[in-house]
Amino acid sequence: ANRTEFFLDTSDLPKTGFSALHPQELRSKPLNVRYESTGLTIQIPQLSIESKLLLVPKISGDYPIEWLGDSIGMLEGSAQPEKGIIVLTAHNHLNTTENGPFVALGSLNVGDHIFLTDEKNKLFMYKISGNYKIAADSFSSIAGDLGENTLVMITCEDEAVSGGYLHRRVIFADPLK
């Protein structure tokens, strides 16, 4: 199996981002959507982020991330650290007044460090290898840069006046041995 196939079907990428311009009602969370603990914590020092990672289930072909709030989600199908590709997502904005955890993702630089810690306090260090702003459906254009154990972080960027987002911000980080 191709290591990137789980991402290349762009319909699988979560529809991240709430409008910073337009208030919107969040419908109540369906009973089948539960975000369980992954046992992992992420630290991104440059963004002052320290957060537990919640598992976002794949339900009927989609990742329902609307109810993550200010949490960071790990998409079901992601590997454990150093055992394959991990995909994380979080909101750019939570509503018209509050920023989401990944609002400043684009400010990260190649070479910046990201840390994951598991339940046994084992530390996994990653170094950013790519920072991309892409059209919402063009993940395949950067997929060639994915390493076999890459940590991928995704959010929305550039809200359209009509609502929705024009681009995605995607960060790749590779394990530091």
C-alpha positions as CSV (number, residue, x, y, z in Angstrom):
1,A,0.0,0.0,0.0
2,N,1.2,3.5,-0.8
3,R,2.0,5.3,2.4
4,T,0.3,8.5,1.1
5,E,-2.9,7.0,-0.2
6,F,-4.8,7.7,3.0
7,F,-4.4,11.4,2.3
8,L,-4.6,11.8,-1.4
9,D,-8.3,11.4,-1.7
10,T,-8.8,15.0,-0.8
11,S,-12.4,14.4,0.0
12,D,-11.0,12.8,3.1
13,L,-9.3,15.9,4.3
14,P,-11.3,17.5,7.0
15,K,-13.2,20.7,6.3
16,T,-11.5,22.8,8.9
17,G,-12.3,26.3,10.0
18,F,-15.2,28.4,11.2
19,S,-15.8,31.8,9.8
20,A,-14.1,34.7,11.3
21,L,-16.5,37.0,9.4
22,H,-19.9,35.3,9.6
23,P,-21.4,34.0,12.8
24,Q,-22.7,30.5,12.5
25,E,-24.6,28.1,14.6
26,L,-22.9,24.9,15.4
27,R,-25.5,22.1,15.2
28,S,-25.5,19.7,18.1
29,K,-23.0,16.9,18.0
30,P,-24.3,13.6,16.7
31,L,-24.2,10.8,19.3
32,N,-21.9,8.8,17.1
33,V,-19.2,11.5,17.2
34,R,-16.9,10.9,20.1
35,Y,-13.4,12.3,20.5
36,E,-11.4,9.8,22.6
37,S,-8.0,10.5,24.1
38,T,-5.1,9.3,22.0
39,G,-2.8,9.4,25.1
40,L,-0.6,11.8,23.2
41,T,0.2,15.5,24.1
42,I,1.6,18.0,21.6
43,Q,3.8,21.0,22.3
44,I,4.5,23.7,19.8
45,P,6.7,26.2,21.7
46,Q,6.6,28.9,19.0
47,L,2.8,29.0,19.2
48,S,2.6,28.5,23.0
49,I,0.6,25.4,22.4
50,E,0.4,22.5,24.8
51,S,-2.6,20.3,24.2
52,K,-3.8,16.7,24.5
53,L,-4.6,15.1,21.1
54,L,-8.1,13.8,20.6
55,L,-8.9,11.0,18.1
56,V,-11.2,12.2,15.3
57,P,-13.2,9.2,14.1
58,K,-13.8,8.6,10.4
59,I,-17.6,8.2,10.0
60,S,-19.2,7.6,6.6
61,G,-16.1,8.7,4.8
62,D,-15.7,12.0,6.7
63,Y,-13.9,13.3,9.6
64,P,-16.4,15.3,11.7
65,I,-14.1,17.9,13.3
66,E,-16.7,20.6,13.8
67,W,-16.9,19.9,17.5
68,L,-13.2,19.9,18.3
69,G,-13.5,23.4,19.7
70,D,-10.1,24.5,21.0
71,S,-8.7,21.0,20.9
72,I,-6.3,19.5,18.4
73,G,-7.5,16.3,16.7
74,M,-5.6,13.3,15.3
75,L,-7.3,11.7,12.4
76,E,-8.3,8.1,12.7
77,G,-5.9,6.1,10.6
78,S,-2.9,8.0,11.8
79,A,0.0,6.0,13.0
80,Q,1.6,6.2,16.4
81,P,4.8,8.4,16.6
82,E,7.7,7.0,14.5
83,K,5.4,4.2,13.1
84,G,4.0,6.0,10.1
85,I,2.3,9.2,9.1
86,I,0.3,11.2,11.7
87,V,-2.3,13.8,10.7
88,L,-3.4,16.5,13.1
89,T,-6.0,19.2,12.5
90,A,-7.4,22.0,14.5
91,H,-9.5,25.1,13.8
92,N,-8.2,28.4,12.5
93,H,-11.1,30.2,14.1
94,L,-13.7,29.0,16.6
95,N,-16.2,31.8,15.8
96,T,-16.2,35.5,14.9
97,T,-14.3,36.5,18.1
98,E,-12.1,33.6,19.1
99,N,-9.0,32.2,17.3
100,G,-8.6,28.4,17.1
101,P,-5.4,26.6,18.1
102,F,-4.0,26.6,14.6
103,V,-4.7,30.2,13.7
104,A,-0.9,31.0,13.6
105,L,0.2,27.7,12.0
106,G,1.5,29.5,9.0
107,S,4.0,31.5,11.1
108,L,6.0,28.3,11.9
109,N,9.4,28.1,10.2
110,V,11.3,25.2,8.6
111,G,13.6,23.9,11.4
112,D,11.2,24.7,14.3
113,H,10.6,21.9,16.7
114,I,7.4,20.1,17.7
115,F,7.1,17.6,20.5
116,L,4.8,14.7,21.1
117,T,4.7,12.9,24.5
118,D,2.9,9.6,25.0
119,E,1.2,8.3,28.2
120,K,4.5,6.9,29.5
121,N,6.1,10.4,29.1
122,K,8.2,9.2,26.1
123,L,9.2,12.2,24.1
124,F,9.1,12.3,20.3
125,M,10.8,15.3,18.7
126,Y,10.0,16.5,15.2
127,K,11.6,19.2,13.1
128,I,9.5,21.2,10.5
129,S,10.5,20.3,7.0
130,G,7.8,22.1,5.0
131,N,5.3,24.9,5.4
132,Y,2.8,25.0,2.5
133,K,-0.2,27.1,1.6
134,I,-2.2,25.2,-0.9
135,A,-5.6,25.3,-2.7
136,A,-8.1,23.4,-0.6
137,D,-8.1,20.4,-2.8
138,S,-4.5,20.2,-3.9
139,F,-2.8,18.1,-1.2
140,S,-1.5,15.8,-3.9
141,S,0.8,18.6,-5.1
142,I,2.9,18.4,-1.9
143,A,2.4,14.7,-1.0
144,G,5.7,13.8,-2.7
145,D,7.5,15.5,0.2
146,L,5.9,13.2,2.8
147,G,8.4,11.0,4.7
148,E,7.3,7.7,6.0
149,N,7.0,9.0,9.6
150,T,6.0,12.6,8.8
151,L,3.8,14.5,11.3
152,V,1.3,16.5,9.2
153,M,-0.7,19.5,10.6
154,I,-3.6,21.0,8.6
155,T,-5.9,24.0,9.1
156,C,-7.8,26.4,6.9
157,E,-6.5,29.8,5.8
158,D,-7.7,32.8,3.8
159,E,-11.4,33.1,4.5
160,A,-13.5,34.0,1.5
161,V,-15.8,36.9,1.9
162,S,-18.7,34.6,1.1
163,G,-17.6,32.2,3.9
164,G,-15.5,29.1,3.7
165,Y,-11.8,29.2,3.1
166,L,-9.7,29.5,0.0
167,H,-6.6,27.7,1.1
168,R,-5.2,25.1,3.5
169,R,-2.1,25.5,5.6
170,V,-0.2,22.3,5.8
171,I,2.9,21.7,7.9
172,F,5.2,18.7,7.5
173,A,7.6,17.8,10.4
174,D,9.9,14.8,10.4
175,P,11.2,12.9,13.4
176,L,14.5,14.0,14.9
177,K,16.5,11.0,15.9
